[in-house]
Amino acid sequence: MANVAVIGAQWGDEGKGKIVDWLASRADLVVRFQGGHNAGHTLVVGDKTYKLSLLPSGLVRGTLSAIGNGVVFDPWHFRDEVARLRAQGVAITPENLQVAETAPLILPFHRDLDALREDASGAGKIGTTRRGIGPAYEDKVGRRAIRVCDLAHLDDLDAQLDRVCAHHDALRAGFGQPPIDRAKLIDELRDIADAVLPYAAPVWLTLKDAKEKGRRILFEGAQGVLLDVDHGTYPFVTSSNTVSGSAASGSGLGPGSVGFVLGIVKAYTTRVGSGPFPSEQDNEVGQLLGTKGHEFGVVTGRKRRCGWFDAVLVRQSVAVSGVTGVALTKLDILDGMTELKICTGYKVGDKYYDYLPPSPQDQARAQAVYEDFEGWSESTAGARSWAQLPAQAIKYIRRIEELIGCPVALVSTSPEREDTILVRDPFAD
């Protein structure tokens, strides 16, 4: 039986939470492999709604879950999110949740720097969540990160703190801020350590054992391929690799174990924050999609920008992330729209592109080329089989498959976990 990696194939917010939750009922272990608590996953289970940002979605199912080494880890947010989910009746213990010992910590000065930079950027704002994600990844790459395992050795961090302060104090001075208070930082870490260390574990070893026992592993990504620091709409991207290749490096299990790559794709397109968006509809169509789709960020509450389905971008995501099949979500939001459009290419001046050009200048100038598509008046909401879908909705799905060069494996027709049409079972591939 295959393992499965779930990634977003657009700019995030595609509905990964529900799909991971749905798949988690059939998995033995769920592992987050990149990002931080800037991710936002909403799970609807009966009359309860769970909002996750750092914790793996498998916890709601009671599935063994892990936060991998590729995640940047905010220990204070972790403590608060665990408490909130426990208050909703979710059991969370070191027996069903592990945190990689080598995951780098997001610290207060990372959040400070994130906000200071964004405020000073003027028209160059990237639209970060101001949660310290980028600065924490910078420290990881700069070999000055404080990691989960360091919480057990707080009396021996002088050399590491020297490296951290040499870098950050200079940056803080440039913004007119005082240097890092080392004593206060150690006190804060000492205070939070007991909330984290019981969960610290060699996640790579847990995954190795699970693989050897033939367990089903579900790799849970955050954000989307178009926010990948290498393959996304740079510089309006996140600070990690969101493609499926990160499932291996960010968890500690080799690439041959990743298995089926399921790309989550919304039936239209949205993005949060700044950056190019060729098929954006800053008009009544965009407002309708945003209202019907409740398009607000789970983490930030920011209103999402909305537009027509961009087949060019999804085709690109499928290629760079090796997507095996896609899960199409929010099809029901298009119900009742008499005419739909699908972006099939771009014009930049007199030049036509069948992919998104790499430079931010060309991306900003790209004009979407559309294919018109007849909509449907019947409801798709709650459909659980092809027979319950309108014929025109099926045609829309088939046309998307043709344009992106990838088959649809699942169709989600509402936030409810069981309102899902299974076309191809990722775990049986």
C-alpha positions in Angstrom: 0.0 0.0 0.0 1.3 3.5 -0.9 2.1 6.3 1.4 0.6 9.7 0.4 1.9 13.2 0.3 -0.7 16.0 0.4 0.3 19.4 -1.0 -1.5 22.5 -2.1 -1.2 23.0 -5.9 -2.1 26.7 -5.9 -1.4 29.6 -3.4 -2.6 27.7 -0.4 -6.0 27.7 1.2 -7.2 24.9 -1.2 -8.9 22.9 1.5 -6.0 20.6 2.5 -7.3 20.3 6.1 -10.5 18.4 5.1 -8.7 16.2 2.6 -5.9 15.3 5.1 -8.6 14.6 7.8 -10.5 12.4 5.4 -7.3 10.5 4.5 -6.1 10.3 8.1 -8.9 7.9 8.9 -7.0 5.4 6.7 -3.5 6.3 7.7 -1.4 5.0 10.6 0.7 8.1 10.9 0.4 11.8 9.8 3.5 14.0 9.6 3.8 17.8 8.9 7.0 18.4 6.9 7.4 22.2 6.3 6.0 25.6 7.2 4.9 26.8 10.6 1.9 28.2 12.3 1.3 30.4 9.3 -0.7 27.5 7.8 -4.4 27.3 8.4 -6.5 24.1 8.2 -10.2 24.0 9.0 -11.8 20.6 9.8 -15.6 20.3 10.1 -16.7 17.2 12.1 -20.4 17.1 12.7 -21.3 20.2 14.6 -17.7 20.9 15.6 -15.2 23.1 13.7 -11.5 22.7 14.4 -9.0 25.3 13.3 -5.4 24.1 13.2 -2.3 25.9 12.2 0.7 24.1 13.6 -0.6 20.7 14.7 -1.1 17.9 12.1 -4.7 17.3 11.1 -4.5 13.7 12.0 -4.8 14.5 15.7 -8.6 15.1 15.3 -8.9 11.6 14.0 -6.8 10.2 16.8 -4.1 9.1 14.4 -0.5 9.2 15.5 0.9 12.5 14.4 4.3 14.2 14.1 5.8 17.6 13.4 8.9 17.0 11.3 12.3 18.7 11.3 11.3 20.8 8.2 8.8 22.7 10.3 9.7 25.9 12.2 8.2 25.5 15.6 6.7 28.2 17.8 6.6 26.6 21.3 4.2 29.2 22.8 1.8 28.8 19.9 2.2 25.0 20.3 1.2 25.2 24.0 -1.8 27.3 23.2 -3.1 25.3 20.3 -2.8 22.0 22.2 -4.8 23.6 25.1 -7.5 24.9 22.7 -7.9 21.5 21.0 -8.0 19.7 24.3 -10.8 22.1 25.4 -12.7 20.8 22.3 -12.3 17.2 23.4 -9.3 16.2 21.3 -6.9 13.9 23.1 -3.3 15.1 22.8 -0.5 13.3 24.6 3.1 12.2 23.8 1.7 8.9 22.8 -0.2 10.3 19.8 1.9 13.4 19.0 5.7 13.8 18.5 7.8 16.9 17.7 11.1 16.4 15.9 14.0 17.1 18.2 15.8 19.0 15.4 13.0 21.3 14.5 14.1 25.0 14.8 12.3 27.3 17.2 10.5 30.5 16.3 11.5 32.9 19.0 10.1 36.4 20.1 12.9 38.2 18.2 11.9 36.4 15.0 8.4 37.8 15.3 9.7 41.2 16.0 12.0 41.2 12.9 9.2 39.9 10.7 6.9 42.8 11.6 9.7 45.5 11.5 10.7 44.4 8.0 7.2 44.3 6.7 6.3 47.7 8.2 9.4 49.2 6.6 8.9 47.7 3.2 6.3 50.2 1.9 5.2 49.2 -1.6 7.5 46.2 -1.4 5.4 44.4 1.3 5.4 40.7 0.7 2.3 40.1 2.9 3.8 37.9 5.5 1.7 36.7 8.5 4.2 38.4 10.8 4.7 35.2 12.8 8.4 35.0 12.5 8.4 32.2 9.9 10.9 33.7 7.5 13.4 34.9 10.1 13.4 31.5 11.8 14.2 29.8 8.5 17.0 32.3 7.9 18.5 31.4 11.2 18.2 27.7 10.4 20.1 28.1 7.1 22.5 30.5 8.8 23.4 27.7 11.3 22.4 29.8 14.3 19.0 28.4 15.1 18.0 27.2 18.6 16.2 23.9 18.2 13.7 21.8 20.2 16.5 19.6 21.5 18.2 22.7 22.9 15.4 23.2 25.4 16.9 20.4 27.4 20.3 22.2 27.5 19.5 25.8 28.3 22.6 26.2 30.5 24.9 25.3 27.6 23.7 27.7 24.9 26.3 30.5 25.2 28.0 29.8 21.9 24.7 29.5 20.1 23.4 32.7 21.6 26.6 34.5 20.6 25.9 33.6 17.0 22.2 34.6 17.3 22.9 37.9 19.0 25.8 38.9 16.6 23.3 38.6 13.8 20.1 39.9 15.3 21.4 42.7 17.4 22.8 44.4 14.3 19.5 44.1 12.5 17.6 45.4 15.5 19.9 48.4 15.8 19.1 49.2 12.2 15.5 49.5 13.2 16.2 51.4 16.3 15.5 48.5 18.6 17.5 47.4 21.7 19.6 44.2 21.6 18.2 40.9 22.5 17.8 40.4 26.3 19.7 37.1 26.6 18.7 36.5 30.3 15.0 37.2 29.5 15.1 34.9 26.5 16.6 32.0 28.6 14.0 32.6 31.2 11.2 32.4 28.6 12.6 29.2 27.1 13.0 27.7 30.6 9.3 28.5 31.3 8.1 26.9 28.0 10.4 23.9 27.9 8.2 21.6 30.0 5.3 22.2 27.6 7.4 20.9 24.7 10.0 18.4 25.8 7.6 15.6 26.6 6.7 15.5 22.9 10.3 15.8 21.6 11.3 12.6 19.7 13.4 11.3 16.8 10.6 11.6 14.3 12.8 10.2 11.6 13.2 7.0 13.6 9.5 6.7 14.2 8.9 7.0 10.5 11.6 4.4 9.7 10.0 2.0 12.1 6.5 2.7 10.6 7.9 2.1 7.1 9.5 -1.2 8.0 6.2 -2.4 9.5 4.3 -1.5 6.4 2.3 1.3 8.0 0.5 3.9 5.9 2.2 7.3 6.3 0.4 10.5 5.3 2.7 13.5 4.7 0.9 16.8 5.3 2.1 20.0 3.5 1.3 23.6 4.2 0.7 26.6 2.0 0.9 25.8 -1.8 3.4 25.1 -4.6 2.9 28.7 -5.9 4.3 29.9 -2.6 7.4 27.7 -2.8 10.6 29.7 -2.3 12.1 28.2 -5.5 9.1 27.5 -7.7 6.5 30.1 -6.6 5.8 33.7 -7.5 9.1 35.0 -6.0 9.5 37.2 -3.9 5.8 36.9 -2.9 6.4 33.4 -1.5 6.9 31.6 1.8 10.4 30.8 3.2 10.3 27.0 2.7 10.0 24.5 -0.1 6.3 23.5 -0.3 6.7 21.0 -3.2 6.4 17.3 -2.6 10.2 16.8 -2.5 10.2 18.5 0.9 8.1 15.6 2.3 11.3 13.6 2.4 13.8 16.2 3.6 11.4 17.7 6.1 10.4 14.4 7.7 13.6 12.4 7.6 12.3 9.6 5.4 13.8 9.0 2.0 12.2 10.2 -1.3 11.4 6.7 -2.4 8.9 6.4 0.5 6.8 9.5 -0.3 4.5 7.5 -2.7 1.3 9.0 -4.2 1.4 12.8 -4.4 -2.0 14.3 -4.1 -2.3 18.0 -5.1 -5.2 19.9 -3.6 -6.8 22.3 -6.1 -9.7 24.6 -5.6 -12.3 24.8 -8.4 -11.4 28.5 -8.8 -8.3 30.4 -7.6 -7.6 32.4 -4.5 -4.5 34.0 -2.9 -3.9 36.0 0.3 -1.5 39.0 0.4 0.5 40.6 -2.3 1.8 39.2 -5.5 0.8 38.5 -9.1 -2.6 36.9 -9.8 -3.4 37.0 -13.6 -6.9 35.5 -13.3 -8.0 37.7 -10.3 -11.5 39.1 -10.6 -11.6 42.4 -8.7 -15.2 42.8 -9.5 -18.7 41.3 -8.8 -17.5 37.8 -9.8 -14.6 37.9 -7.3 -16.9 39.2 -4.6 -19.4 36.4 -5.3 -16.7 33.7 -5.1 -15.4 35.2 -1.9 -18.8 35.5 -0.3 -20.0 32.0 -1.2 -16.7 30.4 -0.5 -16.2 32.2 2.9 -12.7 33.2 1.6 -11.0 34.5 4.7 -7.6 33.3 6.0 -7.9 30.8 8.9 -4.8 32.2 10.6 -4.9 35.9 9.7 -8.5 36.5 9.0 -7.5 38.4 5.9 -9.8 38.5 2.9 -8.7 36.3 0.1 -8.4 37.6 -3.5 -10.5 35.5 -5.8 -10.5 34.7 -9.5 -11.1 32.1 -12.2 -9.4 28.7 -12.3 -5.9 29.1 -13.6 -5.0 25.9 -15.5 -1.6 27.2 -16.4 -0.4 27.6 -12.8 -1.8 24.2 -11.7 -0.2 22.5 -14.7 3.1 24.0 -13.6 2.5 22.9 -10.0 1.7 19.4 -11.2 5.0 19.3 -13.1 7.4 20.7 -10.5 5.9 18.7 -7.7 5.3 15.3 -9.4 1.6 15.3 -8.7 0.0 11.9 -9.2 -3.6 13.0 -8.9 -5.5 16.1 -7.7 -8.3 16.6 -5.2 -10.7 19.2 -6.5 -12.3 21.2 -3.7 -15.1 23.8 -3.4 -16.8 22.7 -6.6 -20.2 23.6 -5.0 -19.2 27.3 -4.9 -19.6 27.5 -8.7 -23.2 26.2 -8.5 -25.6 28.6 -10.2 -23.0 30.5 -12.2 -24.2 30.7 -15.8 -20.8 31.2 -17.3 -17.3 30.2 -16.1 -13.9 30.9 -17.4 -10.7 28.9 -17.3 -7.3 30.6 -17.8 -5.3 28.7 -20.5 -2.4 31.1 -21.1 -1.0 34.6 -20.7 -0.1 37.5 -22.8 2.8 39.7 -21.7 2.9 42.5 -24.3 2.9 40.8 -27.6 4.3 37.5 -26.3 2.2 34.5 -25.4 3.2 32.2 -22.5 1.8 28.7 -21.7 3.6 29.0 -18.3 4.1 31.8 -15.8 7.2 33.8 -16.7 9.8 34.0 -13.9 10.4 37.7 -13.5 8.1 39.6 -11.1 7.8 42.4 -13.7 6.5 40.0 -16.4 4.2 38.3 -13.9 2.7 41.6 -12.9 2.0 42.4 -16.5 0.6 39.0 -17.5 -2.9 39.1 -18.9 -4.9 35.9 -18.6 -6.2 34.3 -21.8 -9.5 32.6 -21.1 -11.6 29.7 -22.4 -15.3 30.2 -21.8 -17.2 27.4 -20.2 -20.9 27.0 -19.6 -21.9 26.8 -16.0 -24.7 24.7 -14.3 -27.8 25.6 -12.3 -28.1 22.3 -10.3 -26.5 21.9 -6.9 -23.3 19.8 -6.4 -23.3 20.5 -2.7 -23.0 17.2 -0.7 -22.6 15.0 -3.7 -20.8 11.7 -3.0 -20.9 10.1 -6.4 -20.5 11.0 -10.1 -24.2 10.2 -10.6 -25.1 13.1 -8.2 -23.2 15.7 -10.2 -24.7 17.7 -13.0 -23.4 16.7 -16.5 -22.0 20.2 -17.0 -20.0 20.0 -13.8 -18.5 16.7 -14.9 -17.5 18.3 -18.2 -15.8 21.1 -16.2 -13.8 18.6 -14.2 -12.9 16.7 -17.3 -11.7 19.9 -19.0 -9.6 20.8 -16.0 -8.0 17.3 -16.2 -7.1 17.9 -19.9 -5.6 21.3 -19.3 -3.5 20.4 -16.2 -2.4 17.0 -17.6 -3.3 15.2 -14.4 -6.3 13.1 -13.4 -8.7 14.0 -10.6 -8.5 11.5 -7.7 -11.0 13.1 -5.3 -13.8 15.7 -5.5 -14.9 17.6 -2.4 -18.4 19.0 -2.5 -18.7 20.6 1.0 -16.7 21.1 4.2 -18.1 17.9 5.7 -15.5 15.2 5.6 -17.9 12.6 4.1 -19.0 14.8 1.2 -16.3 13.5 -1.0 -16.3 11.6 -4.3 -13.5 9.1 -4.5 -12.3 8.5 -8.0 -8.9 7.0 -7.3 -7.7 5.7 -3.9 -4.3 7.3 -3.2 -3.5 4.7 -0.5 -4.2 1.8 -2.9 -2.0 3.2 -5.7 
